[in-house]
Amino acid sequence: MYELTSVTKEYRTGHGTVTALRGVDLVISDGEWLAIQGPTGHGKSTLLQLLGGLDRPTAGTVDFAGQRLSSMRESAVTQVRARSIGFIFQSFNLIPTLSAAENVETALVPLGVRAAERRARAGQSLAAVGLGGRLRHLPAELSGGEQQRVAIARALVKRPAVVLADEPTGNLDEDTRDEIIGLLESLWRDHGLTMVLVTHDSAVAARAQRTGLLRDGRLTVRQPVPQPPG
Amino acid sequence: MFITYLRRELSHRKRQATFIALGLALGVGLVITVTAATDGVRNAQTAVLHALYGVGTDLTVTQPPAQGSGGPIPFGFRQEIKRARSGEIAAGTKISINDLANNQYGTLNASSLSTVASRPGVTAVAGGLALSDDTVTGTIPSVSLKNGGGSISSDFSTAEFTVDGVDLARHTLGPLSSARVTAGRLLTAADARSDDALIDAGYAAQHQLGPGDRIDVGGTAFTIRGIVSVPQGGHPPDVYIPLARAEAIGKTGPAALTGKVNTIYVSAASAADIPAVQREISTALPKATVTDSSDLASEVTGSLSSAASLAGRLGSWLSVAVLAAAFGLACLLTLAAVTRRVREFGTLKALGWRNGRITGQVVGESLAVGLLGGAAGAVLGYAGAALIDAMAPKLSATASPPGPSAVTGQALSSRAQSLAKSLSSAPHTVTVTLAAPVTAQLILLAAALALAGGLLAGGFGGWRAARLRPAAALARAD
């Protein structure tokens, strides 16, 4: 699904240049669940943004489904995001003025899906994350866990090939974290998704097939150590 | 989704949306009120000029009097004085001289009417005779006049009233055009050769005259058929008689006025044609003076003139300043809103929303606020105009012939005479009530301004939103 070759990302700031990623090489297979761990400010979110086409590398290439994402025109990258990539954010990033169902619908707007079909699919997607009875609720009327479920429904409603989740449980308590990770895991299995999940939480990372560690912009990928049951 | 999102955003940001809309409303309302007031002032000016100049008359053609002709002393009286000096009339003889005289203008042949009528852009012409009925009564004094010394005018009393000979077939042009009948009836084309007259309401009141009474004009008894009033208090002649009768009775010095006029009233095809028509007539009648209402307008002073100046300058600048401030405020607040929604737009970009769609959303929201502001502005503007109507401020317009210092050369001298026709020789003040008419065009202007404000603010906001890099927007959010 993804192939990153010698990816470097630098940011120019008022105080000089900050290197967020240094020569990252990474291959992510179709249907794989990869967790990226690492300290804050060591490049995890930057890597996710490059995978999502939200930013471009300073050097190196990012290939997605056989296409060179890192050198595509912006409009083409936008289309890839609209069709193939679902995002889940730590702060949920729901539109505060729209209801749960309308928030989910926003992911279908760029695909030109008609209003009636949008409503139907949003309803189905929210039902799939256990929020079938909360379609008309505004984000402020939902708990943190429910808001993240809405965000997951929004990421999945367009049936993407990839889900990129940036600290999806970072703002949740432990019980809710487990619920959300359980939900993501089941959706990943049921939909055959490719999932890249950035997290600080080792317990969350342990659920992934592979884990990568980003430190000072360098990525080390390793197989997870199997946890004893219970 | 567009409408839903727009509606939700505006209701979520009610206070800010209301603030922007009110700013635009204030600007738009002020533009409407000032424009309506300016239109009102313009209408008042037009009313004054019509009163002084004649409704429908775009140009008047007159000719300066020939050197040595006319003057303040009636020709008949001058003849009697000559006879007294030569001893033909004995001292102690009572005399009463009455002339219907052309004292102010040179005469134009009636053929000049067709000359003017044939000019391009001329739609109608009418001739007129602006005359003066002068009566001198008294007794020849017992002083030696044979040697030609001394003045005897102080021994006689004089009476004067102004008389206009009007073309009754074309009374929509000229002095009767703005007249309103207050008693009796107007004269018609059927009265063209009759000894019938109309008199001005002011003159009628002063001399207690009414329809059916008779008035002596140039030695001929005329029957008063109607009393007329010039709207807005223009300075009309005292008596109107048929042009043919004025020609028959009136004189320029010893000469009869048959086949002559001294004023030609001209109507042009459109206001835009007036300067060209004015040039055409000046070329065709090189000795004539062709004046338009703007010549008279430039002589109008007083609070109406001040109001016109105020509305035209300060009012316009104030409107522009408030509108610019409102636009600037709308832009700033929209930009501030976009800045606050950086995370939201970053998320939408991550979801695959194109820049154009995000820009469209921001512009749409801004346009909706602009429309609300426009609607509120229309109401405010209408209320402002209604307030002006309710207050009905009185404006005075003083028109006077140019003073000697202002009169240079034939053109201005002639203009002064032209003005003198309307104004006699004394400054004349007209009072008008200011109204502020709100027209459909003004409402459309309000809508266009409000939309422009919304578009401008939305354009800036949308441009800002479109320029956001999604990664930077999301990074800021996190």
Chai-1 contact restraints between the chains, C-beta under 6 A:
chainA,res_idxA,chainB,res_idxB,connection_type,confidence,min_distance_angstrom,max_distance_angstrom,comment,restraint_id
A,Q49,B,A471,contact,1.0,0.0,6.0,A-B,restraint_1
A,L54,B,P470,contact,1.0,0.0,6.0,A-B,restraint_2
A,L54,B,A471,contact,1.0,0.0,6.0,A-B,restraint_3
A,D55,B,A471,contact,1.0,0.0,6.0,A-B,restraint_4
A,T78,B,G352,contact,1.0,0.0,6.0,A-B,restraint_5
A,T78,B,R354,contact,1.0,0.0,6.0,A-B,restraint_6
A,R81,B,G352,contact,1.0,0.0,6.0,A-B,restraint_7
A,A82,B,G352,contact,1.0,0.0,6.0,A-B,restraint_8
A,F87,B,A350,contact,1.0,0.0,6.0,A-B,restraint_9
A,N93,B,T347,contact,1.0,0.0,6.0,A-B,restraint_10
A,I95,B,E344,contact,1.0,0.0,6.0,A-B,restraint_11
A,T97,B,R8,contact,1.0,0.0,6.0,A-B,restraint_12
A,T97,B,E9,contact,1.0,0.0,6.0,A-B,restraint_13
A,T97,B,H12,contact,1.0,0.0,6.0,A-B,restraint_14
A,L98,B,R8,contact,1.0,0.0,6.0,A-B,restraint_15
A,T106,B,L351,contact,1.0,0.0,6.0,A-B,restraint_16
A,A107,B,L351,contact,1.0,0.0,6.0,A-B,restraint_17
A,V109,B,M1,contact,1.0,0.0,6.0,A-B,restraint_18
A,P110,B,G352,contact,1.0,0.0,6.0,A-B,restraint_19
A,P110,B,W353,contact,1.0,0.0,6.0,A-B,restraint_20
